[in-house]
Amino acid sequence: MPTIHDVAREAGVSASTVSRALSGSRKVRPELVRRVSEAAEALGYRHNAVARALRTNRSDTIGMVVPQISNPYFPLLVEAVERRLQRSDIELLLCDSNRDVAVEARRLQALVDRQVDGIIISPLDAVASARAVRSTGERVPLIQVDRRVEGAVSDWVGADDDAGISQLVDLLVARGRRGLVLVSSAFTNSSAVARAQAFEAALARHGLSPARSPLLGSFEVAWGLEAARRLTRREAGAAEVDGVVCGNDVIALGMLRGLRLAGVRVPDDMAVTGFDDIAFAEISDPPLTTVRQPWEAMADECVRLLLRADPVPGPRGIAVAPVLRIRESTPVERSEP
């Protein structure tokens, strides 16, 4: 296995010059960097990134922890973060907490042990994740994205849930729907809580109340199917529901399928909206009206906050407005009389 001294002999420089050239030091002339790089490639030498991190106190690596990578929303967010990091020549280490706060805590500790320069996390649980997130943030720069734990723990970047839900409710009301219900996740994460609060507030601005209590489960297709089954039960005295605001697109996809199985026409009998604009939203049957998450903007803000040279004291929150995407799961615009 070639060593740094082999590369030095091949390039005709000292071992210290090889080390500086391969670590990206600005003190090495471009011509020497080229010679060292060519020699390293010819010999098949790989620079020891761990040793470099020990010397420079930087690993040029950011860690990221998400609650469930199988949720189609999170790969889109991860890809946006990775694209942004690539522009700064920084690598990404991705961890999945598998919807388990104990696993999440171990993933955070593993990233700290690997001396990452910062961590981006979408916490699993607003309460149960708080201790590990807070402890990690005391040891390494940390940004929460999309979701956040309770308390002023760190900077947060995410979609403006209030703006997104408001756009959806306004659309449904403008198109003649009055019996609206929220189908979302249980209030274990901040996104579910924020979207439920936004739903109530948006209805109130129109002088409306929910057609029934929110149906709360999980951000999964199976919950959308089950919620559709519950909504289509014929219960005496129950208010008529003609519009469903889903907490995310995945629930909405299950809802569309469940309503179809029950013989409910979308949007004629019941309108359905989502939240996120994942790839499946455009090809569902019917195509799903939703709001598009600002992944690129959120990624830019996360990386900017982590890499800023002059940290600003005190946690800050940055909410980026999502964009309404109107498709066939909501009624067409009513013509003026």
Helices and strands as residue ranges (DSSP letters): H 4-11, H 15-22, H 30-43, H 49-56, E 61-66, H 73-86, E 91-96, H 101-113, E 118-121, H 130-137, E 142-145, E 155-159, H 161-174, E 180-185, H 190-205, E 215-217, H 221-231, E 243-246, H 249-261, E 271-273, G 279-282, E 290-292, H 295-307, E 317-320, E 323-325
